[in-house]
Amino acid sequence: MTNLTDDTFQAEYCAERLKALSDPLRLKIVSLLRHGELTVTDISQFLETEIVTVSHHLKILKHSQFVTPRRQGRFIYYSLNKDLVQDSIETLNLGCCKIQIAEDEKET
């Protein structure tokens, strides 16, 4: 019989990771970063969102280890954490579960 108190699924850890992805803007940032590293300004322009708002969401994604910053001169470039990315940037492996990211649909 399985010990129900044994949390091999790591529910608390998984819930925190999923909570970091619970905002639509953060999901859009993750989707953008699948295509390569970007600065806050780049992301802000792509999403037509204020830089301060993007910075706030990047901080949450960084704290949750979804994104990795890289400083080059006065710029910081953000990319998806390489440990999470699988299957040609279409799957994020959170350790407790995997998230399949659908390809962007083309407008017809």
Secondary structure, DSSP 8 states (H G I E B T S, - for coil): ---TT--TT-HHHHHHHHHHT-SHHHHHHHHHHTT--EEHHHHHHHHT--HHHHHHHHHHHHHTTSEEEEEETTEEEEEE-TTTEETTTTEEE-SS-EEE--------
